[in-house]
């Protein structure tokens, strides 16, 4: 049975985008990139909201996969391209071969099916998508970059609190921290 893991990178004040919608405050050092590669190597499928899909797809399938990029980034690009990807969107009409579009109305049933049929990690990304699938999420992962942005898009926009239990915490040499939470 699959496990849904919601993973987003944040500032230490909990934002995945700054107030202008930019992500450039996250400057991924090599130690973070290597940790991300280790996680992605064990990922059975990516489940992305449309905006995260659009932010990830071109850089990791075209730009950084090219010669000249650091080896750790080329490795991530290769792992990314080899992993099945599902994009949850009502606006996209087509996606490249190898990707699957899932309409938002079908999100819960599709993720439930994937959890039952895929043995491994289903890596969920996108805060609105995660909020809509909250009951299906098994673990919450946060890589917090050592920066405060003061506002923007939060890690998980929910209307009520959710108690979690910290089961792993690591600090990388670059100052980025990793925290893994499960439901109690």
Backbone as JSON, one array per atom type, in Angstrom:
{
  "sequence": "XXXXXXXXXXXXXXXXXXXXXXXXXXXXXXXXXXXXXXXXXXXXXXXXXXXXXXXXXXXXXXXXXXXXXXXXXXXXXXXXXXXXXXXXXXXXXXXXXXXXXXXXXXXXXXXXXXXXXXXXXXXXXXXXXXXXXXXXXXXXXXXXXXXXXXXXXXXXXXXXXXXXXXXXXXXXXXXXXXXXXXXX",
  "N": [[0.83, -1.18, 0.0], [0.47, 2.23, -0.77], [2.01, 5.28, 0.48], [1.09, 8.53, 1.24], [2.92, 11.4, 1.06], [3.25, 14.65, 1.98], [5.21, 17.12, 0.77], [6.84, 20.09, 0.9], [9.02, 22.82, 0.29], [10.09, 25.47, 2.4], [10.3, 28.85, 3.74], [11.78, 29.78, 6.93], [9.71, 30.94, 8.29], [7.52, 29.67, 7.32], [6.53, 29.85, 4.64], [5.89, 29.0, 1.23], [6.16, 30.48, -1.01], [7.28, 33.83, -1.62], [5.91, 37.15, -0.74], [5.55, 38.21, -3.31], [5.09, 36.04, -4.9], [7.33, 34.65, -5.65], [9.99, 32.18, -5.75], [12.64, 32.38, -5.35], [13.99, 32.79, -2.97], [14.72, 30.44, -1.93], [17.61, 28.96, -2.0], [18.99, 26.34, -3.16], [21.41, 24.49, -1.69], [24.15, 22.18, -2.26], [24.04, 20.07, -0.38], [21.33, 20.01, 0.34], [20.23, 19.42, -2.18], [21.26, 16.86, -2.61], [20.02, 15.45, -0.53], [17.37, 15.73, -1.38], [17.51, 14.27, -3.76], [17.95, 11.72, -2.68], [15.47, 11.27, -1.43], [13.71, 11.39, -3.65], [14.58, 9.25, -5.14], [13.34, 7.16, -3.89], [10.71, 7.53, -4.49], [7.56, 6.66, -5.72], [5.63, 7.9, -7.28], [4.83, 11.21, -8.39], [2.54, 13.62, -7.24], [1.06, 16.38, -8.25], [-0.17, 19.71, -7.81], [-1.42, 22.04, -10.26], [0.08, 24.51, -10.44], [2.51, 23.92, -9.1], [3.39, 21.8, -10.67], [3.83, 23.21, -13.09], [5.92, 24.84, -12.25], [7.91, 22.98, -11.77], [8.23, 21.26, -14.02], [9.43, 22.19, -16.61], [12.05, 23.19, -15.79], [13.2, 20.78, -14.77], [12.95, 18.87, -16.74], [13.96, 19.9, -19.04], [15.79, 22.21, -18.78], [17.8, 21.86, -16.54], [18.59, 19.28, -16.96], [20.46, 19.3, -18.86], [23.8, 19.17, -20.24], [26.51, 20.52, -18.35], [25.18, 21.45, -16.13], [25.4, 21.06, -12.56], [26.43, 17.83, -11.32], [24.81, 16.7, -9.27], [22.39, 17.99, -9.68], [21.79, 17.21, -12.28], [21.4, 14.51, -11.78], [19.08, 14.63, -10.18], [17.29, 15.63, -12.09], [17.19, 13.48, -13.88], [16.11, 11.44, -12.23], [13.66, 12.63, -11.65], [12.45, 12.77, -14.2], [12.12, 10.05, -14.7], [10.17, 9.25, -12.95], [6.76, 8.51, -12.5], [4.26, 10.99, -13.09], [1.54, 12.82, -11.87], [-0.76, 15.3, -12.56], [-2.92, 17.51, -11.06], [-5.56, 19.18, -12.19], [-7.97, 21.47, -13.46], [-7.75, 23.12, -15.56], [-5.65, 22.59, -17.36], [-5.31, 21.16, -20.56], [-3.77, 19.42, -22.02], [-0.86, 17.38, -21.49], [2.63, 16.51, -21.52], [3.67, 13.34, -22.94], [3.57, 10.52, -20.82], [2.8, 11.75, -18.51], [-0.05, 12.26, -16.38], [-3.22, 13.7, -16.39], [-5.4, 14.68, -13.84], [-8.62, 15.46, -12.95], [-9.84, 17.89, -10.65], [-12.22, 17.21, -9.29], [-12.03, 14.51, -9.21], [-9.95, 13.97, -7.54], [-9.77, 12.93, -4.82], [-10.75, 10.28, -5.11], [-8.95, 9.29, -7.02], [-6.42, 9.5, -5.74], [-6.89, 7.86, -3.56], [-7.2, 5.43, -4.93], [-4.61, 5.2, -6.06], [-3.07, 4.98, -3.72], [-3.89, 2.46, -2.89], [-3.07, 0.83, -4.99], [-0.36, 1.31, -5.62], [2.75, 0.48, -4.41], [4.66, 2.13, -2.3], [6.12, 5.44, -2.02], [4.03, 8.18, -2.48], [4.51, 11.17, -3.6], [3.31, 14.14, -2.68], [2.59, 17.41, -3.77], [1.98, 20.89, -3.54], [0.11, 23.33, -2.06], [-2.73, 23.92, -2.03], [-3.84, 21.66, -3.23], [-2.94, 19.74, -1.4], [-4.34, 20.57, 0.89], [-6.91, 19.93, 0.09], [-6.78, 17.21, 0.09], [-6.28, 16.4, 2.64], [-7.08, 14.41, 4.52], [-6.01, 12.12, 3.45], [-3.3, 12.22, 3.65], [-0.33, 10.88, 4.87], [2.18, 11.55, 5.93], [3.98, 14.56, 6.73], [6.3, 16.61, 5.31], [8.9, 18.94, 5.7], [11.25, 21.01, 4.36], [13.05, 23.55, 5.55], [14.33, 26.55, 4.58], [17.03, 28.73, 5.51], [15.82, 31.49, 5.87], [13.76, 34.35, 6.26], [10.73, 35.4, 4.97], [8.49, 36.91, 5.48], [5.83, 36.76, 4.68], [3.39, 35.58, 2.25], [2.64, 32.67, 0.34], [1.28, 30.14, 2.33], [2.58, 27.08, 3.8], [0.57, 25.1, 4.22], [-2.63, 25.7, 3.65], [-5.02, 25.55, 5.75], [-8.15, 25.54, 7.52], [-8.49, 24.78, 10.13], [-6.72, 23.57, 13.02], [-4.21, 20.96, 13.11], [-2.96, 18.4, 14.84], [0.29, 17.08, 15.06], [3.0, 14.69, 15.13], [6.4, 14.93, 15.66], [8.79, 13.04, 14.01], [11.23, 12.91, 12.88], [14.14, 14.88, 12.58], [16.49, 16.87, 11.06], [19.48, 18.74, 10.56], [21.04, 20.41, 7.96], [24.35, 21.07, 6.69], [24.31, 23.44, 5.27], [22.46, 24.98, 6.57], [19.8, 24.59, 6.1], [16.9, 22.97, 7.33], [15.39, 19.79, 7.98], [12.25, 18.41, 8.63], [10.13, 15.83, 9.68], [6.85, 14.8, 10.0], [4.2, 12.92, 11.51], [0.8, 11.76, 11.87], [-0.55, 11.67, 15.18]],
  "CA": [[0.0, 0.0, 0.0], [1.23, 3.46, -0.87], [1.98, 6.26, 1.54], [1.09, 9.89, 0.71], [3.78, 12.3, 1.8], [3.17, 16.04, 1.51], [6.53, 17.72, 0.91], [7.07, 21.4, 0.3], [10.12, 23.58, 0.85], [9.58, 26.71, 2.94], [11.14, 29.74, 4.55], [11.59, 29.34, 8.31], [8.43, 31.43, 8.78], [6.45, 28.81, 6.85], [5.97, 30.19, 3.34], [6.47, 28.32, 0.07], [6.42, 31.58, -1.95], [7.33, 35.12, -0.93], [4.7, 37.94, -1.02], [5.44, 38.47, -4.74], [4.9, 34.77, -5.6], [8.63, 34.13, -6.11], [10.6, 31.08, -5.0], [14.09, 32.52, -5.41], [14.59, 32.85, -1.64], [15.24, 29.1, -1.65], [18.83, 28.75, -2.76], [19.32, 24.98, -2.74], [22.82, 24.09, -1.62], [24.37, 20.8, -2.71], [23.58, 19.1, 0.62], [19.88, 19.89, 0.18], [19.93, 18.74, -3.44], [21.56, 15.44, -2.43], [18.94, 14.9, 0.3], [16.19, 15.64, -2.25], [17.74, 13.13, -4.65], [17.74, 10.49, -1.9], [14.02, 11.11, -1.27], [13.08, 11.15, -4.95], [14.97, 7.9, -5.55], [12.39, 6.24, -3.27], [9.36, 7.99, -4.81], [6.87, 5.85, -6.73], [4.91, 8.81, -8.17], [4.6, 12.59, -7.96], [1.17, 14.11, -7.35], [1.27, 17.82, -8.21], [-1.13, 20.71, -8.24], [-1.0, 22.62, -11.54], [1.14, 25.54, -10.34], [3.77, 23.26, -8.78], [3.77, 21.09, -11.89], [4.4, 24.18, -14.04], [7.2, 25.31, -11.72], [8.89, 21.88, -11.77], [8.36, 20.47, -15.24], [10.43, 22.66, -17.57], [13.43, 23.17, -15.27], [13.76, 19.45, -14.51], [12.92, 18.01, -17.92], [14.67, 20.53, -20.15], [16.89, 23.11, -18.45], [18.89, 21.34, -15.71], [19.03, 17.98, -17.42], [21.46, 19.49, -19.9], [25.2, 19.15, -19.85], [26.97, 21.76, -17.75], [24.56, 21.57, -14.81], [26.11, 20.22, -11.59], [26.06, 16.41, -11.37], [23.72, 16.41, -8.34], [21.17, 18.49, -10.31], [21.5, 16.32, -13.42], [20.85, 13.29, -11.21], [17.69, 14.91, -9.8], [16.51, 15.75, -13.33], [16.98, 12.13, -14.39], [15.17, 10.77, -11.33], [12.37, 13.3, -11.84], [11.89, 12.35, -15.49], [11.81, 8.61, -14.66], [9.11, 9.0, -11.98], [5.43, 8.86, -13.0], [3.78, 12.26, -12.57], [0.11, 13.1, -12.01], [-1.03, 16.71, -12.32], [-4.32, 17.71, -10.71], [-5.9, 20.48, -12.78], [-9.17, 21.59, -14.28], [-7.48, 24.05, -16.66], [-4.78, 21.99, -18.37], [-5.98, 20.29, -21.53], [-2.81, 18.4, -22.44], [0.44, 17.31, -20.82], [3.52, 15.64, -22.3], [3.53, 11.89, -22.78], [4.12, 10.0, -19.57], [2.11, 12.42, -17.42], [-1.49, 12.0, -16.33], [-4.05, 14.78, -15.84], [-6.52, 14.26, -12.99], [-9.5, 16.6, -12.67], [-9.95, 18.12, -9.21], [-13.37, 16.48, -8.74], [-11.64, 13.11, -9.09], [-8.71, 13.91, -6.78], [-9.83, 12.01, -3.68], [-10.88, 8.89, -5.56], [-7.72, 8.89, -7.7], [-5.35, 9.31, -4.75], [-7.26, 6.64, -2.82], [-6.86, 4.31, -5.81], [-3.15, 5.1, -6.15], [-2.58, 4.45, -2.43], [-4.19, 1.04, -2.84], [-2.43, 0.09, -6.08], [1.07, 1.56, -5.74], [3.51, 0.22, -3.2], [5.75, 3.09, -2.23], [5.83, 6.81, -1.67], [3.34, 9.08, -3.39], [5.0, 12.48, -3.17], [2.29, 15.15, -2.95], [3.08, 18.78, -3.72], [1.02, 21.94, -3.86], [-0.64, 23.53, -0.83], [-4.19, 23.82, -2.17], [-4.13, 20.25, -3.46], [-2.74, 19.04, -0.12], [-5.46, 20.91, 1.79], [-8.1, 19.21, -0.36], [-6.55, 15.77, 0.31], [-5.7, 16.34, 3.97], [-7.37, 13.13, 5.21], [-5.26, 11.03, 2.81], [-1.87, 12.44, 3.85], [0.24, 10.07, 5.95], [3.31, 12.25, 6.53], [4.19, 15.95, 6.32], [7.73, 16.89, 5.27], [9.24, 20.35, 5.51], [12.62, 21.5, 4.3], [12.98, 24.99, 5.81], [15.55, 27.27, 4.21], [17.33, 29.73, 6.54], [15.44, 32.83, 5.43], [12.42, 34.79, 6.64], [10.21, 36.21, 3.86], [7.52, 37.83, 6.03], [4.48, 36.6, 4.13], [3.33, 34.87, 0.98], [1.76, 31.5, 0.31], [1.67, 29.26, 3.42], [2.85, 25.66, 3.57], [-0.67, 24.33, 4.14], [-3.74, 26.6, 3.99], [-6.19, 24.85, 6.32], [-8.95, 26.41, 8.38], [-8.43, 24.32, 11.51], [-5.44, 22.99, 13.38], [-4.0, 19.52, 12.97], [-1.85, 17.98, 15.7], [1.22, 16.14, 14.43], [4.1, 14.23, 15.97], [7.7, 15.0, 14.99], [9.47, 11.74, 14.08], [12.6, 13.06, 12.37], [14.61, 16.26, 12.44], [17.9, 16.94, 10.68], [20.01, 20.02, 10.1], [22.07, 20.27, 6.94], [25.46, 22.01, 6.87], [23.96, 24.71, 4.64], [21.51, 25.71, 7.41], [18.45, 24.1, 5.82], [16.5, 21.91, 8.25], [14.35, 18.85, 7.53], [11.38, 17.88, 9.68], [9.13, 14.86, 9.2], [5.78, 14.67, 10.97], [3.11, 11.97, 11.26], [-0.35, 11.97, 12.76], [-0.33, 10.92, 16.45]],
  "C": [[0.88, 1.24, 0.0], [1.05, 4.37, 0.32], [2.04, 7.64, 0.89], [1.91, 10.78, 1.64], [3.67, 13.68, 1.17], [4.5, 16.71, 1.82], [6.54, 19.04, 0.17], [8.25, 22.04, 1.02], [9.58, 24.94, 1.27], [10.7, 27.61, 3.43], [10.95, 29.29, 6.01], [10.31, 29.91, 8.92], [7.25, 30.77, 8.07], [5.82, 29.12, 5.51], [6.68, 29.47, 2.21], [6.76, 29.3, -1.06], [6.51, 32.86, -1.13], [6.08, 35.94, -1.3], [4.49, 38.26, -2.5], [5.26, 37.19, -5.57], [6.2, 34.15, -6.11], [9.14, 33.04, -5.17], [12.11, 31.27, -4.84], [14.76, 32.69, -4.05], [15.14, 31.49, -1.23], [16.43, 28.86, -2.57], [19.35, 27.37, -2.38], [20.82, 24.67, -2.84], [22.93, 22.62, -2.01], [23.88, 19.78, -1.69], [22.07, 18.93, 0.58], [19.56, 19.1, -1.08], [20.2, 17.24, -3.33], [20.48, 14.77, -1.57], [17.67, 14.74, -0.53], [16.33, 14.46, -3.2], [17.48, 11.81, -3.92], [16.25, 10.22, -1.7], [13.37, 10.71, -2.59], [13.41, 9.74, -5.47], [13.98, 6.86, -5.02], [10.93, 6.61, -3.57], [8.77, 7.17, -5.94], [6.12, 6.73, -7.73], [4.85, 10.19, -7.54], [3.14, 12.93, -8.2], [1.24, 15.63, -7.17], [0.0, 18.59, -8.5], [-0.58, 21.37, -9.5], [0.15, 23.6, -11.4], [2.49, 24.91, -9.99], [4.28, 22.48, -9.98], [4.44, 22.05, -12.87], [5.74, 24.71, -13.56], [8.29, 24.24, -11.83], [9.21, 21.34, -13.16], [9.47, 20.95, -16.18], [11.85, 22.65, -17.0], [14.03, 21.77, -15.16], [13.68, 18.52, -15.7], [13.7, 18.6, -19.08], [15.92, 21.27, -19.71], [18.05, 22.42, -17.72], [19.35, 19.95, -16.12], [20.14, 18.08, -18.45], [22.87, 19.42, -19.34], [25.59, 20.5, -19.29], [26.34, 22.01, -16.39], [25.36, 20.7, -13.84], [25.57, 18.78, -11.61], [24.87, 16.1, -10.47], [22.39, 16.9, -8.92], [20.8, 17.65, -11.53], [20.9, 15.01, -12.93], [19.39, 13.5, -10.81], [16.82, 14.96, -11.05], [16.21, 14.36, -13.9], [15.97, 11.36, -13.54], [13.76, 11.33, -11.52], [11.7, 12.79, -13.12], [11.45, 10.88, -15.49], [10.62, 8.29, -13.75], [7.76, 9.39, -12.58], [4.91, 10.12, -12.3], [2.29, 12.42, -12.89], [-0.07, 14.58, -11.69], [-2.53, 16.89, -12.16], [-4.72, 19.12, -11.16], [-7.21, 20.39, -13.54], [-8.92, 22.48, -15.5], [-6.57, 23.47, -17.73], [-5.58, 21.07, -19.28], [-5.07, 19.15, -21.98], [-1.56, 18.48, -21.57], [1.32, 16.41, -21.68], [3.26, 14.16, -22.01], [4.2, 11.45, -21.49], [3.53, 10.67, -18.33], [0.63, 12.13, -17.5], [-2.18, 13.21, -15.72], [-5.17, 14.14, -15.02], [-7.34, 15.52, -12.71], [-9.71, 16.69, -11.16], [-11.11, 17.33, -8.59], [-13.05, 15.01, -8.52], [-10.43, 12.9, -8.18], [-8.75, 12.88, -5.65], [-9.9, 10.57, -4.15], [-9.6, 8.42, -6.26], [-6.58, 8.65, -6.72], [-5.65, 8.08, -3.89], [-6.89, 5.4, -3.63], [-5.35, 4.12, -5.88], [-2.55, 4.55, -4.86], [-2.78, 2.95, -2.35], [-3.37, 0.24, -3.85], [-0.92, 0.24, -6.16], [1.73, 1.31, -4.4], [4.7, 1.18, -3.19], [5.23, 4.48, -1.89], [5.14, 7.55, -2.8], [3.64, 10.49, -2.89], [4.04, 13.56, -3.62], [2.9, 16.54, -2.81], [2.03, 19.75, -4.2], [0.09, 22.14, -2.67], [-2.15, 23.42, -0.95], [-4.6, 22.37, -2.41], [-4.0, 19.48, -2.15], [-3.9, 19.33, 0.84], [-6.71, 20.14, 1.4], [-7.99, 17.7, -0.13], [-6.05, 15.48, 1.72], [-5.9, 14.99, 4.66], [-6.59, 11.95, 4.64], [-3.75, 11.13, 3.04], [-1.39, 11.66, 5.07], [1.37, 10.78, 6.68], [3.4, 13.64, 5.94], [5.69, 16.22, 6.43], [7.94, 18.37, 4.99], [10.76, 20.48, 5.46], [12.52, 23.01, 4.45], [14.34, 25.62, 5.52], [15.77, 28.41, 5.19], [17.09, 31.17, 6.05], [14.03, 33.1, 5.95], [11.93, 35.69, 5.51], [9.06, 37.12, 4.3], [6.11, 37.74, 5.49], [4.55, 35.88, 2.8], [2.34, 33.73, 1.05], [2.21, 30.53, 1.41], [1.86, 27.81, 2.98], [1.58, 24.86, 3.39], [-1.84, 25.21, 4.59], [-4.98, 25.83, 4.46], [-6.87, 25.79, 7.31], [-8.92, 25.99, 9.86], [-7.1, 23.64, 11.76], [-5.4, 21.48, 13.2], [-2.77, 19.18, 13.81], [-1.02, 16.93, 14.98], [2.3, 15.76, 15.44], [5.38, 14.26, 15.15], [8.4, 13.66, 15.15], [10.89, 11.8, 13.53], [12.91, 14.53, 12.24], [16.1, 16.21, 12.13], [18.26, 18.36, 10.27], [21.11, 19.73, 9.09], [23.15, 21.33, 7.17], [25.14, 23.39, 6.31], [23.0, 25.55, 5.48], [20.07, 25.33, 7.15], [18.14, 22.98, 6.82], [15.42, 21.05, 7.6], [13.58, 18.38, 8.74], [10.34, 16.98, 9.04], [8.14, 14.62, 10.33], [4.8, 13.59, 10.53], [1.95, 12.35, 12.16], [-0.13, 11.16, 14.03], [-1.16, 9.65, 16.51]]
}
